């Protein structure tokens, strides 16, 4: 009597074969084709890297502007009431008490002349100026934080001319200054956004063209694949992977350069950033680099999807 | 025995031009038939309908139970695995060897085939067409007849139910053409339906297989095997 031999786990083995073949068709073959077509993909890769780098740097600049805008918005609700150098403590106390009891005021703080000098020395560009003077030119002040920005003007008017208040420069109130800064930042933001959109469009066009070139170069191979029964994903998938690879590599390179450039700039102007745009640090640069990488991956995949759809569906 | 290839009133128009007009046709499993007719008669159009390279404008096309006329794009690959195609210009990939060209056909149509299985089956197919010793040769190193045989090996390696050949002997000398057609005949003996579009009437007469004659897109004559004498359009 004969013995029937059964192959061990044939279903599992077949499944493994399917997975291995799928991986090979989708990724290994794509990687080989990508390397083989590097001559055609190279310019697209370079352009995309440059565009993503610009996007990263513009993005970092936009974040800095946003932080600056936020700082400005916060500062706009703070009114500094400058005190005369010879103001009597009783007058200062009376003014402080009056401001403290005002419904429009949230808090009142006091900054002495010494503290004002120290604060000035920490401000970008003010350190040398502060040190150049023989005596301390910065006045003591009452720092009034209001509940609403719209009340700043009225309060500034009400304290001017008081016995403890500096007659020449009574307060820090500058009507319209905050609005001007906000408007300028808005314009810069819109311009930056438009620039980013333009860069994105160019990156998509460049990558789509390189994928289109790759498809055209392999037209006969694709036709044969389709004629011998290759499923749609097998024909289209490798191009999507190639596009994603182009985007990912460009994104990685641009991300690294963005990170390095960002870290160098932040390290060089640490005090400036801490003052005018708090929060712009190495962590933000890392986040920007990650965004650049992701943007590259998405742009590459999206562009190739567009190109594959146009070329192969036609 | 039910038909493996069936066209029911198949019509294909390109604008006003009618390339194929109300064609009714049925081919059984293992049947070999020739499709003859003058240039522009609609032979290639008919083969393209079978392989779903184009859709019929009206009528039905059934292949191995699949309604080709109504097939969604996502299912065309299923059909193509049941239909092997041989072209006049071979359509081999120049950067692949003969064995790799055949294996390519199997790899893309059957993901479940292991490397060893693909290698063995491809080599078997090459040996079946008499090219086992040229497995490592690139297409440029092979003669036209050898390239056509590689193309046939690629068409049959996945064991399709139907093989259609569009002028497979068009670029070959008479002796080589005869060998290629004999090869296709052998394939039909294993149960594969073979339909060959050709201008080579000498071969058609010598083979004495079923002959379908197309003129101006219409199937004007259907001569059964063994009774091929005068060919309708050639004698006119």
Interface residues (C-beta under 8 A of the other chain):
Chain A: X14 X17 X18 X21 X22 X25 X220 X221 X223 X224 X225 X226 X227 X228 X229 X230 X231 X232 X234
Chain B: X51 X53 X73 X74 X76 X77 X78 X79 X80 X81 X85 X91 X93 X104 X105 X107 X108 X109 X111 X112 X113 X114 X154 X158
